[in-house]
Amino acid sequence: MPEEVNYSKKQLNEMLSGWELSSKALLTDLLVHLSRIWDNYNQVTDPTDPCLTASALGMIHILEQSLDSRMSIEQMAHNTGYSPEYFSRVFKKLTGITPSACITSMRIATAAQELLESDASISKVAEISGFEDVNYFSRLFKKETGKTPSEFRNSL
């Protein structure tokens, strides 16, 4: 009986060793693939490329247009001839922020200007600036400026 136990133990150790080698090989393969994807991602854009700089200006122009129309990232990407993923990646690489963050900042800037130049209600300013929810607008406005819309208007 002890010989059978030793033999079974030996077989089990060999199987575990095989699984360990197999899992290490799969992990190495995964790391190689991820490394290649990362290299490709970093080579996609060159910020000094004038074509991409022109594209970024076009993207920003499209973002400015989207403030009024509430255009989605997919629609903006389509207008530039890029996929949404590529549009977002190139935009962030060239500007340092995502398209959605840029849109939010532009809308908050529009709201701040509106708060200074008009007597419109906070909800109307939110609507004019492209925000559907006045509470969401107020939270974002405070996050961006450090003041609520009312505080901002009253402080100047």
NULUMTOR-710739 format. One record per atom (N, C-alpha, C, CB): residue number from 1; x, y, z. Coordinates in steps of 0.1 Angstrom, whole numbers, plus 5000, padded with zeros to 4 digits. Each point is the difference from the previous one (the first is absolute). Last residue first. Glycine has a CB too. Example, Ala and Ser with C-alpha at 12.3 -4.5 7.8 and 13.67 -1.06 7.14 Angstrom:
REM residues 2
<r 2, <5128, 4978, 5071>>
<r 2, <5009, 5011, 5000>>
<r 2, <4992, 5011, 5008>>
<r 2, <5012, 4994, 4978>>
<r 1, <4991, 4949, 5021>>
<r 1, <4991, 5012, 5000>>
<r 1, <5009, 5012, 5000>>
<r 1, <4981, 4988, 5012>>
This chain:
REM residues 156
<r 156, <4805, 5882, 4927>>
<r 156, <5006, 5010, 4991>>
<r 156, <4992, 5012, 4998>>
<r 156, <5010, 4981, 4989>>
<r 155, <4979, 4980, 5039>>
<r 155, <5014, 5004, 5004>>
<r 155, <5005, 5011, 4991>>
<r 155, <5004, 4977, 5009>>
<r 154, <4953, 5001, 4985>>
<r 154, <5000, 5010, 5010>>
<r 154, <5014, 5005, 5004>>
<r 154, <4979, 4989, 5008>>
<r 153, <5015, 4976, 4959>>
<r 153, <4993, 5012, 4996>>
<r 153, <5001, 5011, 5010>>
<r 153, <4985, 4986, 4986>>
<r 152, <5033, 4972, 5026>>
<r 152, <5008, 5006, 4989>>
<r 152, <4993, 5013, 4996>>
<r 152, <5008, 4977, 4993>>
<r 151, <4968, 4997, 5038>>
<r 151, <5012, 5007, 5006>>
<r 151, <5009, 5007, 4989>>
<r 151, <4999, 4982, 5019>>
<r 150, <4965, 4992, 4965>>
<r 150, <4995, 5012, 5007>>
<r 150, <5012, 5007, 5007>>
<r 150, <4978, 4989, 5004>>
<r 149, <5031, 4970, 4974>>
<r 149, <4997, 5011, 4991>>
<r 149, <4995, 5012, 5007>>
<r 149, <4994, 4983, 4983>>
<r 148, <5039, 4989, 5045>>
<r 148, <4988, 4997, 4994>>
<r 148, <4996, 5011, 4990>>
<r 148, <4992, 4987, 5020>>
<r 147, <5060, 5003, 4991>>
<r 147, <4988, 5007, 5005>>
<r 147, <4988, 4994, 4993>>
<r 147, <5013, 5021, 5005>>
<r 146, <5031, 4965, 4984>>
<r 146, <5001, 5001, 5015>>
<r 146, <4988, 5007, 5006>>
<r 146, <5025, 5000, 4997>>
<r 145, <4985, 4986, 4956>>
<r 145, <5003, 5014, 5004>>
<r 145, <5002, 5002, 5014>>
<r 145, <4987, 5007, 4981>>
<r 144, <5003, 4949, 4998>>
<r 144, <5009, 5007, 4991>>
<r 144, <5005, 5014, 5005>>
<r 144, <4988, 4988, 4981>>
<r 143, <4980, 4985, 5043>>
<r 143, <5012, 4992, 4999>>
<r 143, <5011, 5008, 4991>>
<r 143, <4986, 4978, 5003>>
<r 142, <4970, 5039, 5002>>
<r 142, <5008, 5002, 5012>>
<r 142, <5013, 4993, 4999>>
<r 142, <4979, 5002, 5013>>
<r 141, <4992, 4992, 4951>>
<r 141, <5005, 5014, 5001>>
<r 141, <5008, 5003, 5012>>
<r 141, <4980, 5007, 4987>>
<r 140, <4999, 4951, 5008>>
<r 140, <5012, 5001, 4991>>
<r 140, <5005, 5014, 5001>>
<r 140, <4991, 4983, 4985>>
<r 139, <4970, 5009, 5039>>
<r 139, <5011, 4992, 5006>>
<r 139, <5013, 5002, 4991>>
<r 139, <4984, 4983, 5010>>
<r 138, <4976, 5037, 4975>>
<r 138, <5005, 5007, 5012>>
<r 138, <5012, 4992, 5006>>
<r 138, <4977, 5009, 5004>>
<r 137, <5000, 4971, 4959>>
<r 137, <5007, 5012, 4996>>
<r 137, <5006, 5007, 5012>>
<r 137, <4984, 5003, 4981>>
<r 136, <4988, 4961, 5028>>
<r 136, <5013, 4995, 4994>>
<r 136, <5008, 5012, 4996>>
<r 136, <4989, 4979, 4992>>
<r 135, <4968, 5031, 5022>>
<r 135, <5008, 4996, 5011>>
<r 135, <5014, 4995, 4996>>
<r 135, <4979, 4993, 5012>>
<r 134, <4989, 5020, 4955>>
<r 134, <5006, 5011, 5007>>
<r 134, <5008, 4996, 5012>>
<r 134, <4980, 5014, 4992>>
<r 133, <5010, 4960, 4961>>
<r 133, <4997, 4999, 5014>>
<r 133, <5007, 5011, 5008>>
<r 133, <4997, 4975, 4998>>
<r 132, <5008, 5021, 4955>>
<r 132, <4986, 4997, 5001>>
<r 132, <4996, 5000, 5015>>
<r 132, <5001, 4987, 4979>>
<r 131, <5039, 5040, 4992>>
<r 131, <4997, 4991, 5011>>
<r 131, <4985, 4998, 5002>>
<r 131, <5022, 5006, 5011>>
<r 130, <5002, 5025, 4959>>
<r 130, <5000, 4987, 4995>>
<r 130, <4998, 4989, 5010>>
<r 130, <5014, 5008, 4982>>
<r 129, <4986, 5043, 5019>>
<r 129, <5013, 4994, 5000>>
<r 129, <5001, 4986, 4995>>
<r 129, <5006, 5016, 5018>>
<r 128, <4952, 5007, 4989>>
<r 128, <5008, 5007, 4989>>
<r 128, <5014, 4994, 4998>>
<r 128, <4987, 5021, 5005>>
<r 127, <4987, 4963, 5032>>
<r 127, <4994, 4996, 4987>>
<r 127, <5008, 5006, 4988>>
<r 127, <4977, 4998, 5011>>
<r 126, <5035, 5016, 5032>>
<r 126, <5003, 4986, 4998>>
<r 126, <4995, 4995, 4987>>
<r 126, <4999, 4996, 5025>>
<r 125, <4988, 5046, 4988>>
<r 125, <5014, 5000, 4996>>
<r 125, <5005, 4986, 4998>>
<r 125, <5004, 5021, 5014>>
<r 124, <4953, 4984, 5002>>
<r 124, <5000, 5005, 4986>>
<r 124, <5015, 5000, 4995>>
<r 124, <4979, 5014, 5004>>
<r 123, <5013, 4976, 5041>>
<r 123, <4995, 4989, 4992>>
<r 123, <5001, 5003, 4985>>
<r 123, <4985, 4992, 5019>>
<r 122, <5026, 5041, 5013>>
<r 122, <5010, 4990, 5000>>
<r 122, <4996, 4988, 4991>>
<r 122, <5007, 5007, 5023>>
<r 121, <4972, 5041, 4965>>
<r 121, <5000, 4991, 5012>>
<r 121, <5011, 4989, 4998>>
<r 121, <4975, 5004, 5003>>
<r 120, <5030, 5045, 4974>>
<r 120, <4993, 4987, 4998>>
<r 120, <5001, 4991, 5013>>
<r 120, <5004, 5002, 4975>>
<r 119, <5014, 5043, 5012>>
<r 119, <4993, 4998, 5012>>
<r 119, <4992, 4987, 5000>>
<r 119, <4999, 5025, 5004>>
<r 118, <5050, 4990, 4970>>
<r 118, <4985, 5000, 4999>>
<r 118, <4994, 4998, 5014>>
<r 118, <5001, 4991, 4977>>
<r 117, <5047, 5010, 5012>>
<r 117, <4994, 5010, 4991>>
<r 117, <4985, 5000, 5000>>
<r 117, <5020, 4996, 4986>>
<r 116, <5009, 4975, 5042>>
<r 116, <5005, 5013, 5001>>
<r 116, <4992, 5010, 4992>>
<r 116, <5022, 4991, 5004>>
<r 115, <4968, 4963, 4993>>
<r 115, <4997, 5004, 5014>>
<r 115, <5005, 5015, 5002>>
<r 115, <5002, 4976, 5008>>
<r 114, <5009, 5002, 4951>>
<r 114, <4985, 5003, 5001>>
<r 114, <4996, 5006, 5014>>
<r 114, <4996, 4982, 4983>>
<r 113, <5048, 5002, 5011>>
<r 113, <4998, 5013, 4992>>
<r 113, <4986, 5004, 5001>>
<r 113, <5019, 4994, 4984>>
<r 112, <4992, 4965, 5035>>
<r 112, <5006, 5011, 5008>>
<r 112, <4997, 5013, 4993>>
<r 112, <5018, 4984, 5009>>
<r 111, <4969, 4978, 4968>>
<r 111, <4991, 5002, 5011>>
<r 111, <5005, 5012, 5008>>
<r 111, <4993, 4976, 5001>>
<r 110, <5034, 5008, 4965>>
<r 110, <4988, 5006, 4994>>
<r 110, <4991, 5004, 5011>>
<r 110, <5002, 4987, 4979>>
<r 109, <5034, 4988, 5034>>
<r 109, <5005, 5013, 4996>>
<r 109, <4988, 5008, 4994>>
<r 109, <5024, 4991, 4995>>
<r 108, <4968, 4964, 5015>>
<r 108, <5002, 5008, 5012>>
<r 108, <5004, 5014, 4997>>
<r 108, <5006, 4979, 5013>>
<r 107, <4993, 4992, 4951>>
<r 107, <4986, 5003, 5005>>
<r 107, <5000, 5008, 5013>>
<r 107, <4992, 4979, 4989>>
<r 106, <5049, 5005, 4993>>
<r 106, <4994, 5010, 4991>>
<r 106, <4986, 5004, 5005>>
<r 106, <5014, 4991, 4981>>
<r 105, <5007, 4974, 5041>>
<r 105, <5007, 5012, 5003>>
<r 105, <4994, 5012, 4992>>
<r 105, <5021, 4987, 5006>>
<r 104, <4963, 4969, 4985>>
<r 104, <4996, 5005, 5013>>
<r 104, <5006, 5013, 5004>>
<r 104, <4997, 4977, 5007>>
<r 103, <5018, 5002, 4954>>
<r 103, <4986, 5005, 4998>>
<r 103, <4995, 5006, 5013>>
<r 103, <4996, 4983, 4982>>
<r 102, <5046, 4996, 5020>>
<r 102, <5000, 5012, 4992>>
<r 102, <4987, 5006, 4998>>
<r 102, <5020, 4992, 4988>>
<r 101, <4983, 4966, 5031>>
<r 101, <5005, 5010, 5010>>
<r 101, <5001, 5013, 4993>>
<r 101, <5012, 4983, 5012>>
<r 100, <4976, 4981, 4961>>
<r 100, <4989, 5003, 5009>>
<r 100, <5004, 5011, 5010>>
<r 100, <4991, 4977, 4997>>
<r 99, <5042, 5007, 4972>>
<r 99, <4990, 5008, 4994>>
<r 99, <4989, 5004, 5009>>
<r 99, <5005, 4989, 4978>>
<r 98, <5041, 5001, 5045>>
<r 98, <4991, 4992, 4992>>
<r 98, <4990, 5010, 4993>>
<r 98, <5003, 4980, 5015>>
<r 97, <5048, 5035, 4998>>
<r 97, <4987, 4997, 5006>>
<r 97, <4991, 4993, 4991>>
<r 97, <5002, 5020, 5014>>
<r 96, <5042, 4994, 4974>>
<r 96, <5002, 4997, 5014>>
<r 96, <4988, 4997, 5007>>
<r 96, <5020, 5014, 5000>>
<r 95, <4991, 4997, 4952>>
<r 95, <4995, 5011, 5009>>
<r 95, <5003, 4997, 5014>>
<r 95, <4983, 5005, 4983>>
<r 94, <5029, 4965, 4981>>
<r 94, <5004, 5013, 4995>>
<r 94, <4996, 5011, 5010>>
<r 94, <4997, 4992, 4977>>
<r 93, <4992, 4962, 5032>>
<r 93, <5015, 5001, 4998>>
<r 93, <5004, 5014, 4996>>
<r 93, <5001, 4975, 4993>>
<r 92, <4953, 5015, 5010>>
<r 92, <5006, 5001, 5013>>
<r 92, <5016, 5001, 4999>>
<r 92, <4981, 4986, 5009>>
<r 91, <4994, 5009, 4951>>
<r 91, <4997, 5013, 5007>>
<r 91, <5007, 5001, 5013>>
<r 91, <4977, 5000, 4989>>
<r 90, <5027, 4960, 4988>>
<r 90, <5008, 5010, 4994>>
<r 90, <4997, 5014, 5007>>
<r 90, <4999, 4988, 4977>>
<r 89, <4975, 4975, 5037>>
<r 89, <5014, 4998, 5003>>
<r 89, <5009, 5011, 4994>>
<r 89, <4996, 4975, 5000>>
<r 88, <4957, 5025, 4990>>
<r 88, <5003, 5002, 5015>>
<r 88, <5015, 4999, 5003>>
<r 88, <4977, 4992, 5005>>
<r 87, <5010, 4996, 4951>>
<r 87, <4997, 5015, 5002>>
<r 87, <5003, 5003, 5015>>
<r 87, <4982, 5000, 4982>>
<r 86, <5020, 4955, 5006>>
<r 86, <5011, 5007, 4995>>
<r 86, <4999, 5015, 5003>>
<r 86, <5003, 4982, 4982>>
<r 85, <4960, 4991, 5030>>
<r 85, <5012, 4997, 5008>>
<r 85, <5012, 5008, 4996>>
<r 85, <4991, 4977, 5004>>
<r 84, <4969, 5026, 4970>>
<r 84, <4999, 5007, 5013>>
<r 84, <5012, 4997, 5009>>
<r 84, <4976, 4998, 4999>>
<r 83, <5032, 5001, 4949>>
<r 83, <4992, 4992, 5009>>
<r 83, <4999, 5007, 5013>>
<r 83, <5007, 4978, 4989>>
<r 82, <5000, 5052, 4967>>
<r 82, <5007, 4991, 5009>>
<r 82, <4990, 4991, 5008>>
<r 82, <5019, 5016, 5002>>
<r 81, <4973, 5023, 4967>>
<r 81, <5004, 4988, 4993>>
<r 81, <5008, 4990, 5008>>
<r 81, <5001, 5014, 4980>>
<r 80, <4976, 5028, 5032>>
<r 80, <5014, 5001, 4997>>
<r 80, <5005, 4989, 4992>>
<r 80, <5003, 5013, 5021>>
<r 79, <4952, 4988, 4994>>
<r 79, <5002, 5013, 4992>>
<r 79, <5015, 5002, 4997>>
<r 79, <4980, 5009, 5011>>
<r 78, <5007, 4954, 5016>>
<r 78, <4995, 4998, 4987>>
<r 78, <5003, 5012, 4991>>
<r 78, <4982, 4984, 5009>>
<r 77, <5026, 5020, 5037>>
<r 77, <5010, 4991, 4993>>
<r 77, <4997, 4998, 4986>>
<r 77, <5005, 4989, 5022>>
<r 76, <4963, 5033, 5004>>
<r 76, <5012, 5009, 4998>>
<r 76, <5011, 4992, 4992>>
<r 76, <4995, 5013, 5021>>
<r 75, <4967, 4963, 4993>>
<r 75, <4997, 5009, 4989>>
<r 75, <5012, 5009, 4997>>
<r 75, <4975, 5000, 5007>>
<r 74, <5029, 4972, 5030>>
<r 74, <4999, 4992, 4988>>
<r 74, <4997, 5009, 4988>>
<r 74, <4992, 4980, 5013>>
<r 73, <5008, 5039, 5030>>
<r 73, <5013, 4997, 4995>>
<r 73, <5000, 4992, 4987>>
<r 73, <5008, 5001, 5024>>
<r 72, <4949, 5028, 4984>>
<r 72, <5007, 4989, 5007>>
<r 72, <5014, 4999, 4995>>
<r 72, <4978, 4988, 5004>>
<r 71, <4989, 5057, 4997>>
<r 71, <5005, 4990, 4991>>
<r 71, <5008, 4990, 5009>>
<r 71, <5001, 5016, 4980>>
<r 70, <4971, 5026, 5029>>
<r 70, <5001, 4989, 5008>>
<r 70, <5005, 4987, 4992>>
<r 70, <4982, 5010, 5015>>
<r 69, <5012, 5038, 4971>>
<r 69, <4992, 4989, 4994>>
<r 69, <5000, 4988, 5009>>
<r 69, <5005, 5009, 4978>>
<r 68, <5019, 5032, 5033>>
<r 68, <4986, 5003, 4997>>
<r 68, <4992, 4988, 4996>>
<r 68, <5008, 5023, 4993>>
<r 67, <5038, 4972, 5015>>
<r 67, <4995, 5006, 5012>>
<r 67, <4985, 5003, 4998>>
<r 67, <5023, 5009, 5006>>
<r 66, <5006, 4974, 4959>>
<r 66, <4992, 4991, 5007>>
<r 66, <4994, 5006, 5013>>
<r 66, <5015, 4982, 4991>>
<r 65, <5016, 5042, 4981>>
<r 65, <4987, 4998, 4994>>
<r 65, <4990, 4991, 5008>>
<r 65, <5011, 5004, 4977>>
<r 64, <5034, 5000, 5037>>
<r 64, <4993, 5013, 5002>>
<r 64, <4986, 5000, 4994>>
<r 64, <5022, 5012, 5000>>
<r 63, <5006, 4951, 4992>>
<r 63, <4995, 5000, 5014>>
<r 63, <4993, 5013, 5003>>
<r 63, <5019, 4986, 5007>>
<r 62, <5001, 5010, 4951>>
<r 62, <4989, 4992, 5001>>
<r 62, <4994, 4999, 5014>>
<r 62, <5009, 4986, 4981>>
<r 61, <5031, 5037, 5013>>
<r 61, <4989, 5007, 4993>>
<r 61, <4987, 4992, 5001>>
<r 61, <5017, 5011, 4984>>
<r 60, <5022, 4969, 5031>>
<r 60, <4995, 5010, 5010>>
<r 60, <4989, 5008, 4994>>
<r 60, <5023, 5001, 5010>>
<r 59, <4997, 4968, 4962>>
<r 59, <4993, 4993, 5011>>
<r 59, <4995, 5010, 5010>>
<r 59, <5014, 4980, 4997>>
<r 58, <5014, 5035, 4968>>
<r 58, <4987, 4997, 4995>>
<r 58, <4991, 4993, 5011>>
<r 58, <5010, 4997, 4977>>
<r 57, <5034, 5012, 5034>>
<r 57, <4992, 5013, 4999>>
<r 57, <4987, 4997, 4994>>
<r 57, <5021, 5013, 4997>>
<r 56, <5007, 4951, 5005>>
<r 56, <4996, 5004, 5014>>
<r 56, <4993, 5013, 4999>>
<r 56, <5020, 4989, 5010>>
<r 55, <4998, 4996, 4950>>
<r 55, <4989, 4991, 5004>>
<r 55, <4995, 5004, 5014>>
<r 55, <5009, 4981, 4986>>
<r 54, <5030, 5039, 4999>>
<r 54, <4988, 5006, 4992>>
<r 54, <4988, 4992, 5004>>
<r 54, <5014, 5007, 4981>>
<r 53, <5025, 4977, 5036>>
<r 53, <4997, 5013, 5007>>
<r 53, <4988, 5006, 4993>>
<r 53, <5024, 5003, 5006>>
<r 52, <4993, 4958, 4975>>
<r 52, <4993, 4997, 5012>>
<r 52, <4996, 5013, 5008>>
<r 52, <5012, 4978, 5001>>
<r 51, <5014, 5026, 4960>>
<r 51, <4987, 4995, 4996>>
<r 51, <4991, 4997, 5013>>
<r 51, <5010, 4990, 4979>>
<r 50, <5036, 5023, 5025>>
<r 50, <4991, 5011, 4997>>
<r 50, <4986, 4996, 4996>>
<r 50, <5019, 5013, 4993>>
<r 49, <5016, 4963, 5041>>
<r 49, <4995, 4998, 4987>>
<r 49, <4990, 5011, 4996>>
<r 49, <5004, 4975, 5002>>
<r 48, <5018, 5017, 5041>>
<r 48, <5006, 5010, 4992>>
<r 48, <4995, 4999, 4985>>
<r 48, <5020, 5000, 5015>>
<r 47, <4966, 4969, 5021>>
<r 47, <4995, 5014, 5002>>
<r 47, <5006, 5011, 4991>>
<r 47, <4996, 4993, 5023>>
<r 46, <4995, 4954, 4968>>
<r 46, <5012, 5008, 5002>>
<r 46, <4995, 5015, 5002>>
<r 46, <5016, 4984, 4987>>
<r 45, <4960, 4963, 5016>>
<r 45, <5000, 5014, 4998>>
<r 45, <5014, 5007, 5003>>
<r 45, <4976, 5000, 5005>>
<r 44, <5016, 4952, 4995>>
<r 44, <4989, 5004, 4992>>
<r 44, <5001, 5015, 4997>>
<r 44, <4986, 4982, 5010>>
<r 43, <5043, 4989, 5018>>
<r 43, <5005, 5004, 4987>>
<r 43, <4989, 5006, 4992>>
<r 43, <5017, 4982, 5002>>
<r 42, <4975, 5000, 5042>>
<r 42, <5009, 5011, 5001>>
<r 42, <5006, 5005, 4987>>
<r 42, <5006, 4991, 5022>>
<r 41, <4965, 4971, 4980>>
<r 41, <4993, 5012, 5005>>
<r 41, <5009, 5012, 5000>>
<r 41, <4985, 4985, 5014>>
<r 40, <5034, 4973, 4975>>
<r 40, <4992, 5006, 4989>>
<r 40, <4992, 5012, 5005>>
<r 40, <4998, 4977, 4990>>
<r 39, <5027, 5000, 5043>>
<r 39, <5009, 5006, 4990>>
<r 39, <4992, 5006, 4988>>
<r 39, <5018, 4984, 5007>>
<r 38, <4957, 4992, 5025>>
<r 38, <5005, 5012, 5006>>
<r 38, <5009, 5008, 4990>>
<r 38, <4998, 4989, 5023>>
<r 37, <4988, 4968, 4965>>
<r 37, <4988, 5009, 4999>>
<r 37, <5005, 5014, 5005>>
<r 37, <4983, 4981, 5003>>
<r 36, <5047, 4984, 5001>>
<r 36, <4999, 5004, 4986>>
<r 36, <4989, 5010, 4999>>
<r 36, <5008, 4977, 4992>>
<r 35, <4998, 5004, 5050>>
<r 35, <5011, 5008, 4997>>
<r 35, <4999, 5005, 4985>>
<r 35, <5014, 4988, 5017>>
<r 34, <4955, 4981, 4998>>
<r 34, <4997, 5013, 5006>>
<r 34, <5011, 5009, 4997>>
<r 34, <4987, 4989, 5018>>
<r 33, <5020, 4967, 4968>>
<r 33, <4989, 5006, 4992>>
<r 33, <4997, 5014, 5006>>
<r 33, <4990, 4978, 4995>>
<r 32, <5041, 4996, 5028>>
<r 32, <5005, 5004, 4987>>
<r 32, <4990, 5007, 4992>>
<r 32, <5016, 4981, 5000>>
<r 31, <4971, 5001, 5041>>
<r 31, <5008, 5012, 5002>>
<r 31, <5006, 5004, 4987>>
<r 31, <5005, 4993, 5023>>
<r 30, <4970, 4967, 4976>>
<r 30, <4991, 5012, 5003>>
<r 30, <5009, 5012, 5001>>
<r 30, <4983, 4985, 5011>>
<r 29, <5040, 4975, 4986>>
<r 29, <4994, 5003, 4987>>
<r 29, <4991, 5013, 5001>>
<r 29, <5001, 4975, 4994>>
<r 28, <5018, 5007, 5045>>
<r 28, <5010, 5007, 4992>>
<r 28, <4994, 5004, 4987>>
<r 28, <5018, 4986, 5011>>
<r 27, <4955, 4989, 5017>>
<r 27, <5002, 5013, 5005>>
<r 27, <5010, 5008, 4992>>
<r 27, <4994, 4991, 5023>>
<r 26, <4999, 4964, 4966>>
<r 26, <4988, 5008, 4996>>
<r 26, <5002, 5014, 5005>>
<r 26, <4985, 4980, 5001>>
<r 25, <5048, 4989, 5012>>
<r 25, <5000, 5003, 4986>>
<r 25, <4989, 5008, 4995>>
<r 25, <5012, 4978, 4997>>
<r 24, <4988, 5008, 5048>>
<r 24, <5010, 5010, 4998>>
<r 24, <5002, 5003, 4985>>
<r 24, <5012, 4991, 5020>>
<r 23, <4958, 4975, 4991>>
<r 23, <4994, 5013, 5004>>
<r 23, <5011, 5011, 4999>>
<r 23, <4984, 4988, 5016>>
<r 22, <5029, 4967, 4975>>
<r 22, <4990, 5005, 4990>>
<r 22, <4995, 5014, 5004>>
<r 22, <4994, 4976, 4995>>
<r 21, <5035, 5003, 5035>>
<r 21, <5007, 5004, 4988>>
<r 21, <4991, 5005, 4989>>
<r 21, <5017, 4983, 5005>>
<r 20, <4964, 4999, 5034>>
<r 20, <5007, 5012, 5003>>
<r 20, <5008, 5005, 4988>>
<r 20, <5003, 4992, 5024>>
<r 19, <4975, 4968, 4973>>
<r 19, <4990, 5011, 5000>>
<r 19, <5007, 5013, 5003>>
<r 19, <4982, 4984, 5008>>
<r 18, <5044, 4977, 4993>>
<r 18, <4995, 5002, 4987>>
<r 18, <4991, 5012, 4999>>
<r 18, <5003, 4976, 4995>>
<r 17, <5011, 5009, 5047>>
<r 17, <5011, 5006, 4993>>
<r 17, <4996, 5004, 4986>>
<r 17, <5017, 4987, 5015>>
<r 16, <4953, 4988, 5010>>
<r 16, <5000, 5013, 5005>>
<r 16, <5012, 5008, 4993>>
<r 16, <4990, 4992, 5022>>
<r 15, <5007, 4962, 4968>>
<r 15, <4988, 5008, 4995>>
<r 15, <5000, 5014, 5004>>
<r 15, <4987, 4979, 5000>>
<r 14, <5045, 4993, 5019>>
<r 14, <5003, 5002, 4985>>
<r 14, <4989, 5008, 4994>>
<r 14, <5013, 4979, 4999>>
<r 13, <4981, 5008, 5046>>
<r 13, <5010, 5010, 4999>>
<r 13, <5004, 5003, 4985>>
<r 13, <5009, 4993, 5022>>
<r 12, <4961, 4971, 4986>>
<r 12, <4994, 5013, 5004>>
<r 12, <5010, 5012, 4998>>
<r 12, <4984, 4987, 5016>>
<r 11, <5032, 4969, 4979>>
<r 11, <4992, 5004, 4989>>
<r 11, <4993, 5013, 5002>>
<r 11, <4996, 4976, 4995>>
<r 10, <5029, 5006, 5041>>
<r 10, <5009, 5003, 4989>>
<r 10, <4992, 5005, 4988>>
<r 10, <5017, 4984, 5008>>
<r 9, <4959, 4998, 5027>>
<r 9, <5005, 5013, 5004>>
<r 9, <5009, 5005, 4989>>
<r 9, <4999, 4994, 5025>>
<r 8, <4985, 4963, 4970>>
<r 8, <4989, 5010, 4998>>
<r 8, <5005, 5014, 5004>>
<r 8, <4983, 4982, 5005>>
<r 7, <5047, 4983, 5004>>
<r 7, <4998, 5001, 4985>>
<r 7, <4989, 5010, 4997>>
<r 7, <5007, 4976, 4997>>
<r 6, <5000, 5014, 5048>>
<r 6, <5012, 5007, 4995>>
<r 6, <4998, 5002, 4985>>
<r 6, <5015, 4990, 5018>>
<r 5, <4953, 4983, 5002>>
<r 5, <4998, 5014, 5005>>
<r 5, <5012, 5009, 4995>>
<r 5, <4988, 4991, 5021>>
<r 4, <5014, 4963, 4970>>
<r 4, <4989, 5006, 4993>>
<r 4, <4998, 5014, 5003>>
<r 4, <4989, 4978, 4999>>
<r 3, <5041, 4997, 5026>>
<r 3, <5006, 5002, 4987>>
<r 3, <4989, 5007, 4991>>
<r 3, <5015, 4980, 5003>>
<r 2, <4973, 5007, 5041>>
<r 2, <5008, 5012, 5000>>
<r 2, <5006, 5002, 4986>>
<r 2, <5005, 4997, 5024>>
<r 1, <4970, 4963, 4982>>
<r 1, <4992, 5012, 5000>>
<r 1, <5009, 5013, 5000>>
<r 1, <4982, 4987, 5012>>
